[in-house]
Structure formats: C-alpha cells, structure tokens
C-alpha cells in the first residue's frame, strides 16, 4: 500500500513538472543567460565585467517571459568608446546572443558603465 502511494506521488510530481516546466526551469534559464552574458562581455575589448544580475520578473505581460538583466561593466584603460557607445554595443550584443539561444525569453538588458573615480 505504501509503495503504491509513493509511486503514485512520484508519478504525479513528474507529470506536474513536465506540464509546468517554464516556471520550474526559470532558475536554470537564468543561470544559462548569466553565463552567456559573461561570455559576451569577456569577448569585448572595451570593458571588464564587474557584475551581472539576471532574474525573471513577475510582470504579467501577455506572451512575454521577461528576463531582466542588469550588467555592470568598467571600461578598460585603453577603451576609446564613450560610455553611451559601450552601453549600446553591449546591450545589442547581449540581446542578440540571448535570443539566439532559443530560451523562450524576452531579455530586457540594462548596461551600466561604471567609471573609476578621478584623482584631483
């Protein structure tokens, strides 16, 4: 009796997991997206990655699985591009990479270019 009950519970949990997989897989998708962001930024000759935060929002936008990505970078010493140009290039590169991964997400990217303090 107990064995039958246990098997039934496990089977129902597995069925539930596979029928509602997008919600249960969000953590894994966020980790994959974060790894992709780190790879894109590491390939840029303009910046160094300071931090990347990736999370799914609770926004209820119909037909959209919103992934919010906040990326902090620091320009390299030899970078000649403006902060706005760096921001634009990285935003486009990250969105393109994430969309190519077919993760069924809508990536919204915010890149902050952090400047070192200047000495007086």
C-alpha positions as CSV (number, residue, x, y, z in Angstrom):
1,X,0.0,0.0,0.0
2,X,2.7,2.5,1.0
3,X,4.8,1.6,-2.1
4,X,1.8,2.2,-4.4
5,X,1.1,5.5,-2.7
6,X,4.8,6.6,-3.1
7,X,4.9,5.6,-6.8
8,X,1.7,7.5,-7.4
9,X,3.0,10.6,-5.7
10,X,6.3,10.5,-7.6
11,X,4.5,9.9,-10.9
12,X,2.2,12.9,-10.2
13,X,5.1,15.1,-9.3
14,X,6.9,14.2,-12.5
15,X,3.8,14.8,-14.6
16,X,3.3,18.2,-12.9
17,X,7.0,19.2,-13.5
18,X,6.7,18.4,-17.2
19,X,3.4,20.2,-17.7
20,X,4.6,23.4,-16.0
21,X,8.2,23.3,-16.9
22,X,8.7,27.0,-17.7
23,X,8.1,28.1,-14.1
24,X,10.3,25.3,-12.7
25,X,13.1,25.8,-15.1
26,X,13.4,29.6,-14.6
27,X,16.4,29.3,-12.3
28,X,18.3,27.1,-14.8
29,X,17.4,29.5,-17.7
30,X,18.6,32.5,-15.6
31,X,21.9,30.7,-14.9
32,X,22.3,29.9,-18.6
33,X,21.6,33.5,-19.6
34,X,24.0,34.8,-17.0
35,X,26.8,32.6,-18.4
36,X,26.0,33.9,-21.9
37,X,26.2,37.5,-20.7
38,X,29.6,36.8,-19.0
39,X,30.9,35.3,-22.2
40,X,29.7,38.2,-24.4
41,X,31.2,40.8,-22.0
42,X,34.5,38.9,-21.8
43,X,34.8,39.0,-25.6
44,X,34.5,42.7,-25.6
45,X,37.8,44.6,-25.9
46,X,36.2,47.7,-24.4
47,X,35.2,46.6,-20.9
48,X,35.7,44.3,-17.9
49,X,32.7,42.8,-16.2
50,X,32.0,44.0,-12.7
51,X,28.8,42.1,-12.1
52,X,25.7,40.7,-13.9
53,X,22.3,40.1,-12.2
54,X,19.8,38.1,-14.1
55,X,16.2,37.3,-12.9
56,X,12.8,36.7,-14.2
57,X,10.3,39.4,-13.4
58,X,6.8,39.0,-12.0
59,X,5.5,41.3,-14.6
60,X,2.4,39.9,-16.2
61,X,3.0,41.0,-19.8
62,X,0.9,38.7,-22.1
63,X,3.0,36.5,-24.4
64,X,6.3,37.6,-22.8
65,X,8.6,35.6,-20.5
66,X,10.6,38.6,-19.2
67,X,14.2,38.2,-18.2
68,X,15.6,41.3,-16.5
69,X,19.4,41.6,-16.9
70,X,21.4,44.3,-15.1
71,X,25.0,44.3,-16.2
72,X,27.7,46.5,-14.6
73,X,30.9,47.0,-16.6
74,X,34.1,49.1,-16.2
75,X,35.8,50.5,-19.3
76,X,39.3,49.2,-19.9
77,X,42.0,51.8,-19.7
78,X,42.7,51.7,-23.5
79,X,39.0,51.9,-24.5
80,X,38.2,55.0,-26.6
81,X,34.5,54.5,-27.0
82,X,32.1,56.7,-25.0
83,X,30.0,55.2,-22.2
84,X,26.9,55.5,-24.3
85,X,28.5,53.7,-27.2
86,X,29.7,50.9,-24.9
87,X,26.3,50.6,-23.4
88,X,24.6,50.5,-26.8
89,X,27.0,47.9,-28.2
90,X,26.8,45.6,-25.2
91,X,23.1,45.8,-25.0
92,X,22.7,44.8,-28.6
93,X,25.3,42.0,-28.3
94,X,23.8,40.5,-25.2
95,X,20.2,40.7,-26.5
96,X,21.3,39.1,-29.8
97,X,23.2,36.3,-28.0
98,X,20.3,35.5,-25.7
99,X,17.7,35.5,-28.5
100,X,20.0,33.1,-30.5
101,X,19.9,30.6,-27.6
102,X,16.1,30.0,-28.2
103,X,15.4,30.1,-24.4
104,X,11.8,31.3,-25.0
105,X,12.6,34.6,-23.1
106,X,12.3,38.3,-23.7
107,X,15.6,39.7,-22.5
108,X,15.5,43.3,-21.2
109,X,19.0,44.5,-20.7
110,X,20.3,47.4,-18.7
111,X,24.1,48.0,-19.0
112,X,25.7,50.4,-16.6
113,X,29.1,51.7,-17.4
114,X,30.9,52.5,-14.2
115,X,33.7,55.0,-14.2
116,X,36.7,54.9,-11.9
117,X,37.0,57.9,-9.6
118,X,39.3,60.7,-10.8
119,X,42.0,61.9,-8.6
120,X,42.3,65.7,-8.1
